[in-house]
């Protein structure tokens, strides 16, 4: 009896240590798969906004992702609905669509057609208008807007400015 | 220690130490196979042969492949294809086998469904087989990444995005799986590890389980006969080889298996030497470019049916339907409520269910390849709904089936 209780204690103690070890190694395994510090640090891109032409989509690169920059024409700006207008990024008096160029469905890059002023994602048939708002499912929401900070005539991607924070707070982007 | 005597032969020497005669009996000469089974039962052996071809060709590819985003594409398309003597052979064997293995798996699966080989007593054979299917799918996907072409990159992008769970926005999970914001170096190296080590290990373990699951319930047969293997094997060992319903696996039954494997290998190497192109997507001969999506993204043919179930719905419903399609086959032994272990042709409505399911999956496969526009989109939608309805109908129609 004395023996068996001693064995029982040994078993429980061993089991306890093994459980702690298992949790610790699972934690290490989880952390090993996290993005590396160098990957996280390379997360800023600065754009000079004076170079863009109206209704001409330029694809920039930030964190390996394509970033759509579209300078809106006067006609686009005047015809915008409130939903489209609230997605505008205003820099130096011009209206821009700035968005991560990945379809919010499964991450393909939608193609821009300047003639119809909208985007078509060939993978699953999703469509977006010139402001990046979704016009045809399956995409669940408009194109995501990357964190940005307006710095005079420049735009810094990856830094959170007040304009971006406002968009995030009102739920315009995720 | 056991009692050892002076060995009379090399076999006897080994037998005293490794019990090879016993192993030989269990694995081969007294592993009993029913006589009334047709060539469809040889698909297991065909799969073993294909797996060996994949393993050997993979080892040769591994020696020159470089898992680096800057060099991976050229190591496959230049070094292996042009510089390494017979590198093209290993690549074409590997590519064709990776595609054909799914054709054989599907034949193997539908044979099992048709003859009721998943029923009572054989559930573990079915479940371990479906686990193998899932692991093979992961193996195929991780291998598809390695040449780091356009289709590799975008397949990696799309499939890992599935893990964000639609409206759950679990982007942290996607970034964790990739080790980066987009598929990049960390992604390539870890999928390389999965493809050459972890998943093949899992596959080999599961093949062991799949074989072990056969030992007690034994292989089913063409008529669903319940054979008393003890009685029949005694009859055979007593010399009544013609009267017994069973034969030895080796060398008697294996000669038939090898005949089928032989015919298969003729077909296989015809594909390798003259028609390897079907297993190589032209889009994947462009190097990966994170800033340019190919016009149409579609998976290899063997994933098209489940891809098409994902596609016609909004994102959350699509993901649920896709998840359903991935796991529902595992539940087959429990969803089929009829006790009849006979071919589908002798059963009630199940006969129609079987062919409806087969045709539906072929339609889904065809629609999955076509662009998601117009009438094809509608046909795909109807076929996806039909797939789900068929599974819901299965327990009901089999419950009312008469006992044969």
Interface residues (C-beta under 8 A of the other chain):
Chain A: X30 X33 X34 X35 X36 X39 X43 X59 X61 X63 X64 X65 X66 X102 X105 X106 X107 X108 X109 X111 X122 X123 X124 X125 X137 X138 X139 X140 X174
Chain B: X154 X157 X158 X161 X162 X166 X167 X169 X175 X176 X177 X178 X179 X180 X181 X182 X184 X186 X190 X290 X291 X292 X293 X295 X296 X297 X311 X313 X314 X315 X316 X318 X371 X372 X373 X377
